[in-house]
Amino acid sequence: MELSNLGVEPAQEAQEALEAHEVHEKAASDFVLTGHVLRPLSLSVEQLRRYDSALGEPFDLRCFTTNRYIRRVGRYRGVLLTELISEAGLRNESPGDFKRMVFVAAAHDGYAVTFSWHELFNTPVGESVLIAYECDGGSLGVEDGAPILYSGADIMAAPRHVKRLRRVDVQVLRPL
């Protein structure tokens, strides 16, 4: 079937396909910070660049279960997760809620990792958890896995190396 029979010119169809791809790429690179927060955030990689940045140290990415070398990862640049959480504000409806908070970071493919409030705000771990948008000075795109959540203080980086971060959801664990 010819496109002209449908009333759509080939150039117009190509432009529409390109625009749809650009919208998909932008949506794929956005992530949200939601849950038990005062002001949920939805940020693109470009918006992350407007925040103060932090640098991670280069590291060898290794499989957690086999210790198999995967690849060398250069120096990430990104925004500290704690900075974004502070901007969103944590709801503290009952005394001590914040001490029972967990932060679930999930990728587009469903891979998820957790952090506790204590880890992020009461240990050195929080000083090195980045949402990265650059590596070795080069911009990271969706094809590179941006945005990438990385925990620089972990002994093994792979388990909490989250490519294509989609969301960080703040939850409060109920008392036992």
DOLUMBA-733287 format. One record per residue (C-alpha): residue number from 0; residue in one letter; chain; x, y, z. Coordinates in Angstrom, 3 decimals. Example, Ala and Ser with C-alpha at 12.3 -4.5 7.8 and 13.67 -1.06 7.14 Angstrom:
! DOLUMBA-733287
<node 0,A,A,<12.300,-4.500,7.800>>
<node 1,S,A,<13.670,-1.060,7.140>>
//
This chain:
! DOLUMBA-733287
<node 0,M,A,<0.000,0.000,0.000>>
<node 1,E,A,<1.362,3.414,-0.907>>
<node 2,L,A,<1.528,6.114,1.736>>
<node 3,S,A,<0.018,8.633,-0.649>>
<node 4,N,A,<-3.144,6.528,-0.652>>
<node 5,L,A,<-3.441,7.165,3.071>>
<node 6,G,A,<-3.082,10.902,2.689>>
<node 7,V,A,<0.311,10.940,4.418>>
<node 8,E,A,<3.415,12.078,2.612>>
<node 9,P,A,<6.564,9.956,3.219>>
<node 10,A,A,<8.520,13.020,4.491>>
<node 11,Q,A,<5.712,13.892,6.892>>
<node 12,E,A,<5.574,10.307,8.160>>
<node 13,A,A,<9.348,10.292,8.698>>
<node 14,Q,A,<9.153,13.584,10.638>>
<node 15,E,A,<6.314,12.245,12.806>>
<node 16,A,A,<8.305,9.062,13.497>>
<node 17,L,A,<11.349,11.147,14.473>>
<node 18,E,A,<9.260,13.308,16.825>>
<node 19,A,A,<7.699,10.210,18.414>>
<node 20,H,A,<11.181,8.721,18.911>>
<node 21,E,A,<12.401,11.973,20.544>>
<node 22,V,A,<9.404,12.000,22.913>>
<node 23,H,A,<10.104,8.343,23.789>>
<node 24,E,A,<13.819,9.062,24.388>>
<node 25,K,A,<12.978,12.013,26.648>>
<node 26,A,A,<10.421,9.990,28.610>>
<node 27,A,A,<12.877,7.103,28.869>>
<node 28,S,A,<15.479,9.393,30.426>>
<node 29,D,A,<13.112,10.953,32.989>>
<node 30,F,A,<12.893,9.648,36.503>>
<node 31,V,A,<10.618,10.448,39.419>>
<node 32,L,A,<11.075,10.727,43.175>>
<node 33,T,A,<7.757,9.811,44.777>>
<node 34,G,A,<6.138,8.216,47.778>>
<node 35,H,A,<6.398,9.593,51.306>>
<node 36,V,A,<7.624,13.031,50.157>>
<node 37,L,A,<6.186,16.517,50.417>>
<node 38,R,A,<6.980,17.544,46.833>>
<node 39,P,A,<7.313,14.703,44.298>>
<node 40,L,A,<9.948,15.365,41.626>>
<node 41,S,A,<10.042,14.420,37.962>>
<node 42,L,A,<13.411,15.176,36.412>>
<node 43,S,A,<15.059,14.720,33.038>>
<node 44,V,A,<18.775,14.176,32.610>>
<node 45,E,A,<19.018,17.787,31.404>>
<node 46,Q,A,<17.337,19.031,34.581>>
<node 47,L,A,<19.796,17.021,36.698>>
<node 48,R,A,<22.638,19.025,35.128>>
<node 49,R,A,<21.293,22.189,36.787>>
<node 50,Y,A,<22.047,20.866,40.285>>
<node 51,D,A,<25.398,20.998,42.049>>
<node 52,S,A,<27.367,18.013,40.862>>
<node 53,A,A,<29.483,15.427,42.623>>
<node 54,L,A,<32.101,13.088,41.191>>
<node 55,G,A,<32.448,9.365,41.786>>
<node 56,E,A,<35.680,7.421,41.593>>
<node 57,P,A,<36.369,5.053,38.661>>
<node 58,F,A,<35.763,1.395,39.500>>
<node 59,D,A,<35.753,-2.128,38.136>>
<node 60,L,A,<32.226,-3.401,37.659>>
<node 61,R,A,<32.130,-7.041,38.768>>
<node 62,C,A,<29.361,-9.601,39.044>>
<node 63,F,A,<28.298,-9.852,42.673>>
<node 64,T,A,<27.747,-13.618,42.647>>
<node 65,T,A,<30.808,-14.743,40.658>>
<node 66,N,A,<33.149,-11.744,41.006>>
<node 67,R,A,<33.577,-11.944,37.208>>
<node 68,Y,A,<35.031,-8.748,35.748>>
<node 69,I,A,<32.427,-6.999,33.597>>
<node 70,R,A,<34.117,-3.725,32.615>>
<node 71,R,A,<35.937,-0.663,33.845>>
<node 72,V,A,<33.641,2.273,34.624>>
<node 73,G,A,<35.066,5.772,34.481>>
<node 74,R,A,<34.415,8.723,36.724>>
<node 75,Y,A,<30.688,9.437,37.030>>
<node 76,R,A,<29.369,12.962,37.486>>
<node 77,G,A,<25.891,13.420,38.870>>
<node 78,V,A,<23.626,14.697,41.599>>
<node 79,L,A,<23.699,13.308,45.109>>
<node 80,L,A,<20.509,11.384,45.819>>
<node 81,T,A,<20.373,13.022,49.256>>
<node 82,E,A,<20.199,16.462,47.620>>
<node 83,L,A,<17.150,15.452,45.594>>
<node 84,I,A,<15.490,13.817,48.610>>
<node 85,S,A,<16.091,16.984,50.637>>
<node 86,E,A,<14.532,19.077,47.872>>
<node 87,A,A,<11.476,16.809,47.745>>
<node 88,G,A,<11.179,16.868,51.550>>
<node 89,L,A,<10.303,13.830,53.623>>
<node 90,R,A,<6.875,13.503,55.226>>
<node 91,N,A,<7.289,12.796,58.920>>
<node 92,E,A,<3.697,12.215,59.978>>
<node 93,S,A,<4.572,10.260,63.119>>
<node 94,P,A,<7.602,10.810,65.343>>
<node 95,G,A,<10.491,8.755,64.035>>
<node 96,D,A,<8.981,7.984,60.604>>
<node 97,F,A,<12.187,9.063,58.903>>
<node 98,K,A,<14.165,6.435,60.836>>
<node 99,R,A,<12.011,3.715,59.251>>
<node 100,M,A,<12.203,5.058,55.696>>
<node 101,V,A,<13.511,3.026,52.810>>
<node 102,F,A,<14.236,4.299,49.330>>
<node 103,V,A,<13.477,1.871,46.528>>
<node 104,A,A,<15.312,2.746,43.308>>
<node 105,A,A,<13.890,0.989,40.253>>
<node 106,A,A,<15.052,0.797,36.647>>
<node 107,H,A,<12.892,0.728,33.517>>
<node 108,D,A,<13.403,-3.053,33.316>>
<node 109,G,A,<12.145,-3.598,36.877>>
<node 110,Y,A,<15.550,-4.067,38.545>>
<node 111,A,A,<15.319,-2.525,42.017>>
<node 112,V,A,<17.649,-1.764,44.909>>
<node 113,T,A,<17.137,-0.240,48.335>>
<node 114,F,A,<18.737,2.243,50.686>>
<node 115,S,A,<17.705,3.077,54.221>>
<node 116,W,A,<17.376,6.585,55.635>>
<node 117,H,A,<20.238,5.755,58.016>>
<node 118,E,A,<22.528,4.720,55.144>>
<node 119,L,A,<21.874,7.881,53.173>>
<node 120,F,A,<21.749,10.471,55.943>>
<node 121,N,A,<23.668,8.926,58.856>>
<node 122,T,A,<26.663,7.157,57.229>>
<node 123,P,A,<29.282,8.029,54.609>>
<node 124,V,A,<27.318,5.953,52.060>>
<node 125,G,A,<24.974,8.877,51.381>>
<node 126,E,A,<27.907,11.081,50.425>>
<node 127,S,A,<28.570,8.934,47.352>>
<node 128,V,A,<25.170,7.842,46.018>>
<node 129,L,A,<24.858,9.626,42.694>>
<node 130,I,A,<22.351,9.830,39.929>>
<node 131,A,A,<24.827,10.124,37.081>>
<node 132,Y,A,<24.464,11.924,33.785>>
<node 133,E,A,<28.139,11.923,32.694>>
<node 134,C,A,<31.031,9.486,32.633>>
<node 135,D,A,<34.632,10.629,32.125>>
<node 136,G,A,<33.384,14.031,30.963>>
<node 137,G,A,<31.086,12.638,28.271>>
<node 138,S,A,<27.317,12.923,28.418>>
<node 139,L,A,<25.392,9.725,29.079>>
<node 140,G,A,<22.360,9.106,26.905>>
<node 141,V,A,<19.572,6.571,27.160>>
<node 142,E,A,<21.661,4.165,25.078>>
<node 143,D,A,<24.375,4.428,27.793>>
<node 144,G,A,<21.848,3.757,30.546>>
<node 145,A,A,<21.212,7.318,31.752>>
<node 146,P,A,<20.234,8.216,34.307>>
<node 147,I,A,<22.399,5.822,36.313>>
<node 148,L,A,<22.169,5.397,40.070>>
<node 149,Y,A,<25.538,4.479,41.561>>
<node 150,S,A,<26.586,3.854,45.166>>
<node 151,G,A,<30.277,4.725,45.374>>
<node 152,A,A,<30.796,3.470,48.930>>
<node 153,D,A,<29.678,-0.095,48.229>>
<node 154,I,A,<32.344,-2.808,48.317>>
<node 155,M,A,<30.806,-4.383,45.209>>
<node 156,A,A,<29.325,-1.748,42.900>>
<node 157,A,A,<27.259,-3.995,40.630>>
<node 158,P,A,<24.295,-4.754,42.927>>
<node 159,R,A,<23.425,-1.064,43.327>>
<node 160,H,A,<24.485,0.108,39.869>>
<node 161,V,A,<21.082,0.897,38.352>>
<node 162,K,A,<20.980,1.794,34.674>>
<node 163,R,A,<17.993,3.642,33.223>>
<node 164,L,A,<16.730,4.708,36.622>>
<node 165,R,A,<12.991,5.206,36.416>>
<node 166,R,A,<11.961,6.016,39.961>>
<node 167,V,A,<12.980,6.343,43.560>>
<node 168,D,A,<10.024,5.606,45.808>>
<node 169,V,A,<10.148,6.591,49.482>>
<node 170,Q,A,<8.376,4.168,51.800>>
<node 171,V,A,<7.935,3.999,55.563>>
<node 172,L,A,<8.190,0.584,57.144>>
<node 173,R,A,<5.540,-0.066,59.750>>
<node 174,P,A,<6.685,-0.928,63.262>>
<node 175,L,A,<6.774,-4.640,64.041>>
//
